[in-house]
Amino acid sequence: MNVFWFIPTHGDSRYLGTAEGARPVTHDYMKQVAVAADTLGYDGVLLPTGRSCEDAWVAAASLIDATRRLKFLVAVRPGLTAPTLSARMAATFDRLSNGRLLINVVTGGDPVEQESDGVFGSHAERYEISDEFLKIWREVLSKTHTGEETHFTGKHLSVKGAKALYPPVQQPYPPLYFGGSSEEAIDLAAEQVDVYLTWGEPPAAVAEKISRLRERAARAGRTLRFGIRLHVIVRDTNEAAWRAADELISRLDDETIAKAQANFARMDSEGQRRMTALHGGRRDKLEVSPNLWAGVGLVRGGAGTALVGDGPTVAARMKEYADLGIDTFILSGYPHLEESYRFAELVFPLLPRARRGTPTGYNLTGPFGEIVGNTELPKAAPVRVSAS
């Protein structure tokens, strides 16, 4: 499994929907979360995109030198930037980070936000733009070693003599990640991206989506990898985890939920519609599948579900998704700094993963934990039961 964490560039808190227990987005705090993720052995971090967030490219670039192996999943927004400029930005970031860039293709799902950025196309037109954007973007970066120019004439985008002079470290270009549930999104993913991402729907719904993608990709002569975006609430016991879930939304009032749901309802995103349908804005039936809790989606757009339980339970649920074909898990938890440690401690030892947290070149053996009474070594940690 590849396990990613999340840089909360839109804010962080101990309680959803309130300023109580909230933390400002500062560079120091983003760096703390990034360094923790790198040190603990997460494979990468996702940075969100949109006007509710600090700019993902600037934030990610500022964290390159603070980390060593961590990869950065950063959004490109077709329609907001030219594909050639975006290609050059990607090549530069990949070179400066020595191959640690991943690209998250985001078509956008909120018409109000899109129009505020000058994008007035319909849902179908945005996907047409994204298709043309990626064709240009991929070809420009694929030709950096040959020096060839790219010429493209499309319905929405055209370039003449386009090229990037500095090749990315990752060839032919940094891997493309993408999520979307509409028919247009399925077609785009099948034909152009490398990793398809789904939000945390129940396993049966995820299995159906993966089946559609595999069939559609096969028609195009391609294969895809698959990832999932989830929140996590993990504790030493299942009971404690469910109490933490309740606590996370304990400060939410009905007015705040209603405002958030009204905002989500105006969006033309099929993925957001599916997320909202899991709970319907109601608090009384939030466990939508065993240990899959939709409380986050009451007020948060996008990924709105969390895996809730103790370490073995959460690991077992992740394995269920892995058995469907998911190999990348993009996770987050509130607050993100503390929960990155908690998840790594309670769940990492139970997962089949290549990367471990101990940096190479260090001879880190015991004792681990505080020395007892100045002289006694702490007792060894118990071996946890694997979910496999």
LODRENMAR-727243 format. One line per 2 residues: number of its first residue (from 1); for each residue y, z, x of C-alpha. Coordinates in Angstrom, 1 decimal. Example, Ala and Ser with C-alpha at 12.3 -4.5 7.8 and 13.67 -1.06 7.14 Angstrom:
BEGIN
1> -4.5,7.8,12.3  -1.1,7.1,13.7
END
This chain:
BEGIN
1> 0.0,0.0,0.0  3.6,-0.6,1.0
3> 5.8,2.2,-0.3  9.6,1.9,-0.4
5> 12.3,4.4,-1.3  15.8,3.9,-2.8
7> 19.3,4.3,-1.5  21.4,5.7,-4.5
9> 24.6,3.7,-3.9  25.5,4.3,-7.6
11> 25.4,8.1,-7.3  22.8,10.9,-7.3
13> 22.2,14.1,-9.2  19.8,16.8,-10.3
15> 20.5,16.0,-14.0  20.9,12.6,-15.7
17> 23.9,11.7,-17.7  26.2,14.5,-16.4
19> 28.4,15.4,-13.4  26.6,18.7,-13.1
21> 24.7,18.9,-9.9  26.0,15.5,-8.9
23> 26.7,14.2,-5.4  29.3,11.6,-4.3
25> 28.2,8.4,-2.6  29.3,8.9,0.9
27> 28.1,7.1,4.1  26.8,10.4,5.4
29> 24.6,10.9,2.4  23.3,7.3,2.3
31> 22.5,7.7,6.0  20.7,11.0,5.3
33> 18.4,9.3,2.8  17.8,6.2,5.0
35> 17.0,8.3,8.0  14.7,10.5,6.0
37> 12.9,7.4,4.6  12.5,6.0,8.1
39> 11.3,9.2,9.6  8.9,10.0,6.8
41> 7.2,6.6,7.1  8.5,4.7,4.1
43> 8.2,0.9,4.7  11.6,0.1,3.3
45> 14.4,0.9,0.9  15.9,-0.9,-2.1
47> 19.6,-1.0,-2.5  20.8,-1.6,-6.1
49> 23.4,-4.2,-7.0  26.1,-4.6,-9.6
51> 29.6,-3.2,-10.2  28.2,0.3,-10.8
53> 27.2,0.4,-7.1  28.7,0.3,-3.7
55> 28.2,-3.2,-2.2  24.6,-3.5,-1.1
57> 25.2,-5.8,1.9  27.9,-3.6,3.4
59> 25.9,-0.4,2.8  22.7,-1.8,4.2
61> 24.4,-3.2,7.3  26.0,0.2,8.0
63> 22.5,1.7,8.1  20.9,-0.7,10.6
65> 21.7,1.4,13.7  20.7,4.7,12.0
67> 17.1,3.5,11.5  14.4,2.0,13.6
69> 11.6,0.5,11.5  12.9,0.7,7.9
71> 13.3,-2.6,6.0  16.2,-3.2,3.6
73> 15.7,-4.9,0.3  19.1,-6.4,-0.5
75> 20.2,-8.5,-3.4  21.5,-12.0,-3.5
77> 23.3,-13.0,-6.7  23.1,-16.7,-7.4
79> 26.3,-17.8,-9.1  28.4,-15.2,-7.3
81> 28.1,-16.5,-3.7  27.4,-20.0,-2.3
83> 23.8,-20.5,-1.2  24.9,-21.6,2.3
85> 27.1,-18.5,2.8  24.3,-16.3,1.5
87> 21.8,-18.0,3.9  24.1,-17.3,6.9
89> 24.5,-13.7,5.8  20.8,-13.3,5.6
91> 20.2,-14.8,9.0  22.8,-12.6,10.6
93> 21.4,-9.4,9.0  17.9,-10.3,10.0
95> 18.9,-10.9,13.6  21.0,-7.8,13.9
97> 18.2,-5.7,12.4  15.5,-7.5,14.4
99> 13.6,-8.8,11.3  14.1,-5.9,8.8
101> 15.7,-7.8,5.9  14.1,-8.5,2.6
103> 15.8,-10.4,-0.2  16.0,-9.3,-3.8
105> 17.0,-12.3,-6.0  19.0,-11.0,-9.0
107> 20.1,-13.4,-11.8  21.9,-10.6,-13.7
109> 21.3,-9.4,-17.2  24.6,-8.0,-18.5
111> 26.8,-10.7,-20.0  29.9,-8.4,-19.9
113> 29.5,-7.7,-16.2  28.6,-11.3,-15.5
115> 31.8,-12.5,-17.2  33.9,-9.9,-15.3
117> 32.7,-11.6,-12.1  33.5,-15.1,-13.4
119> 29.9,-16.1,-14.4  29.9,-17.4,-18.0
121> 26.6,-19.3,-18.2  23.9,-18.6,-20.7
123> 20.6,-16.9,-19.8  18.9,-20.3,-19.3
125> 21.8,-21.7,-17.3  21.7,-18.7,-14.9
127> 18.1,-19.4,-14.2  18.9,-23.1,-13.6
129> 21.6,-21.9,-11.1  19.1,-19.5,-9.5
131> 16.5,-22.3,-9.1  19.0,-24.6,-7.4
133> 20.4,-21.8,-5.3  17.0,-20.9,-3.9
135> 16.1,-24.5,-3.1  19.2,-24.8,-1.0
137> 18.9,-21.3,0.5  15.3,-21.8,1.5
139> 15.8,-25.3,3.0  18.9,-24.3,5.0
141> 17.1,-21.4,6.7  13.9,-23.3,7.1
143> 15.8,-26.0,9.1  17.6,-23.7,11.6
145> 15.1,-24.5,14.4  15.3,-28.2,14.0
147> 19.1,-28.5,13.5  18.6,-30.7,10.4
149> 21.1,-30.8,7.6  20.5,-30.1,4.0
151> 21.7,-32.4,1.3  21.2,-31.4,-2.3
153> 22.7,-32.6,-5.6  21.9,-30.5,-8.7
155> 23.1,-29.9,-12.2  25.1,-26.8,-11.1
157> 25.1,-26.7,-7.3  25.5,-29.4,-4.6
159> 25.8,-29.3,-0.8  26.3,-32.1,1.8
161> 25.4,-31.5,5.4  24.6,-27.8,5.0
163> 23.1,-26.0,7.9  22.8,-22.5,9.5
165> 23.0,-22.5,13.3  21.5,-19.0,13.9
167> 17.9,-18.7,12.8  16.6,-15.5,11.2
169> 14.0,-13.5,13.1  11.5,-13.9,10.2
171> 10.4,-17.4,9.8  11.0,-19.5,7.8
173> 13.2,-17.0,6.1  13.2,-13.3,5.1
175> 10.7,-12.8,2.2  12.0,-13.3,-1.3
177> 11.5,-10.6,-3.9  12.2,-11.2,-7.6
179> 11.7,-9.6,-11.0  12.1,-11.0,-14.5
181> 10.1,-11.1,-17.7  11.4,-14.2,-19.5
183> 9.7,-17.6,-19.4  12.4,-18.9,-17.1
185> 11.9,-15.9,-14.8  8.1,-16.5,-14.7
187> 8.6,-20.1,-13.8  11.2,-19.3,-11.1
189> 8.9,-16.7,-9.5  5.8,-18.9,-9.6
191> 7.6,-21.7,-7.8  9.9,-20.1,-5.3
193> 9.5,-16.4,-4.5  7.1,-14.4,-2.3
195> 6.8,-11.1,-4.1  7.1,-10.6,-7.9
197> 8.4,-7.3,-9.0  7.8,-5.6,-12.4
199> 9.4,-2.5,-13.8  7.1,0.4,-14.5
201> 5.4,-0.7,-17.8  2.0,0.7,-18.9
203> -0.9,-0.8,-16.8  -2.1,-3.1,-19.6
205> 1.3,-4.7,-19.9  1.5,-5.1,-16.1
207> -1.9,-6.6,-16.0  -0.9,-9.2,-18.6
209> 2.2,-10.1,-16.7  0.3,-10.4,-13.4
211> -2.2,-12.7,-15.0  0.6,-15.0,-16.3
213> 2.2,-15.1,-12.9  -1.0,-15.9,-11.1
215> -1.8,-18.7,-13.5  1.7,-20.2,-13.3
217> 1.8,-19.9,-9.5  -1.6,-21.6,-9.2
219> -0.3,-24.6,-11.1  2.4,-24.9,-8.4
221> -0.2,-24.5,-5.6  1.1,-21.1,-4.6
223> 0.0,-17.5,-4.5  2.2,-14.4,-5.0
225> 2.2,-10.8,-4.0  3.1,-8.2,-6.5
227> 5.2,-5.0,-6.6  6.4,-2.4,-9.1
229> 9.6,-0.4,-9.4  9.1,3.2,-10.6
231> 10.7,6.6,-10.4  8.5,9.6,-9.4
233> 8.4,13.2,-10.3  5.7,14.9,-8.2
235> 5.1,18.7,-7.9  2.4,21.0,-6.7
237> 0.9,21.1,-10.3  1.0,18.8,-13.3
239> 2.7,21.6,-15.3  5.5,22.0,-12.8
241> 6.0,18.2,-12.7  6.4,18.0,-16.5
243> 8.8,20.9,-16.4  10.9,19.0,-13.8
245> 10.9,15.9,-16.0  12.2,18.0,-18.9
247> 14.8,19.6,-16.6  16.0,16.2,-15.5
249> 17.2,15.2,-19.0  18.0,18.8,-20.1
251> 21.8,18.2,-19.9  21.7,14.9,-21.9
253> 23.4,14.9,-25.3  22.7,12.4,-28.1
255> 26.2,10.8,-27.8  25.5,9.9,-24.1
257> 22.1,8.4,-25.0  23.6,6.4,-27.8
259> 26.3,4.9,-25.6  23.8,4.0,-22.9
261> 21.5,2.4,-25.5  24.4,0.4,-27.0
263> 25.2,-1.0,-23.5  21.6,-2.0,-22.9
265> 21.3,-3.7,-26.3  24.1,-6.2,-25.4
267> 22.1,-7.4,-22.4  20.1,-10.6,-22.5
269> 17.5,-9.4,-20.1  14.0,-9.6,-21.4
271> 12.9,-6.9,-18.8  15.6,-4.5,-20.1
273> 14.5,-5.2,-23.7  10.9,-4.3,-22.8
275> 12.1,-1.1,-21.0  14.1,0.0,-24.0
277> 11.3,-0.7,-26.4  9.1,1.8,-24.6
279> 11.1,4.7,-26.0  13.6,3.3,-28.5
281> 16.2,5.8,-27.4  14.2,8.7,-28.7
283> 13.3,11.9,-26.9  10.1,12.8,-28.8
285> 7.6,10.2,-27.5  8.5,9.7,-23.8
287> 5.0,9.7,-22.3  4.3,6.0,-23.0
289> 1.1,5.9,-21.0  -0.9,8.7,-19.2
291> 1.6,10.3,-16.8  4.1,7.4,-17.3
293> 7.4,9.0,-18.6  10.2,6.9,-20.0
295> 12.9,9.6,-20.0  14.9,8.0,-17.2
297> 15.5,5.0,-19.4  17.4,6.9,-22.0
299> 20.5,6.5,-19.9  19.6,4.4,-16.9
301> 19.4,0.7,-16.9  16.7,-1.3,-15.2
303> 13.8,0.8,-14.0  13.4,3.5,-16.6
305> 10.0,5.0,-16.2  8.6,7.7,-13.8
307> 5.1,8.7,-12.7  4.8,12.4,-13.4
309> 2.2,14.8,-12.0  0.8,16.5,-9.0
311> 0.0,14.6,-5.8  -3.6,13.6,-6.7
313> -2.5,12.6,-10.2  0.4,10.4,-9.1
315> -1.8,8.8,-6.4  -4.5,8.0,-8.9
317> -2.0,6.3,-11.2  -0.7,4.3,-8.3
319> -4.2,3.2,-7.5  -4.6,2.0,-11.1
321> -1.7,-0.3,-10.5  -3.0,-1.3,-7.1
323> -6.3,-2.3,-8.7  -4.4,-4.8,-10.8
325> -2.9,-6.4,-7.7  0.2,-4.4,-6.9
327> 0.6,-3.8,-3.2  4.3,-2.8,-3.0
329> 5.6,0.4,-4.8  9.4,0.8,-4.8
331> 10.1,4.4,-5.8  12.9,6.8,-6.3
333> 13.5,10.4,-7.5  16.4,12.7,-8.3
335> 17.9,13.8,-6.1  16.8,11.2,-3.7
337> 17.0,13.1,-0.4  14.8,16.0,-1.4
339> 12.4,13.9,-3.5  11.8,11.5,-0.5
341> 10.4,14.5,1.4  8.5,15.9,-1.6
343> 6.7,12.6,-2.4  5.9,12.0,1.3
345> 4.4,15.5,1.6  2.4,15.5,-1.6
347> 1.3,11.9,-2.0  1.4,10.0,1.3
349> -1.8,11.6,2.6  -3.7,10.4,-0.5
351> -2.7,6.7,-0.2  -4.2,3.8,1.8
353> -1.3,3.0,4.0  -0.9,1.5,7.4
355> 2.4,3.1,8.4  2.7,6.8,9.1
357> 5.7,9.0,9.6  5.1,10.2,13.1
359> 7.0,7.9,15.5  5.1,6.3,18.3
361> 5.8,7.7,21.7  5.9,11.3,20.5
363> 3.2,13.9,21.2  3.6,15.8,18.0
365> 0.9,18.3,17.7  1.0,21.8,16.0
367> 2.2,24.3,15.2  3.8,23.0,12.1
369> 5.8,25.4,9.9  7.7,28.5,10.9
371> 6.1,30.9,13.3  5.0,34.1,11.5
373> 6.4,37.4,12.9  7.6,35.6,16.0
375> 4.1,35.3,17.5  1.5,34.2,14.9
377> 0.8,30.6,14.1  1.1,29.6,10.4
379> -2.2,28.9,8.6  -3.3,25.3,8.6
381> -2.4,23.3,5.5  -5.3,22.8,3.0
383> -6.8,19.3,2.9  -5.8,17.6,-0.4
385> -8.3,15.7,-2.5  -7.9,12.0,-2.3
387> -7.4,9.9,-5.4  -9.8,7.2,-4.2
END
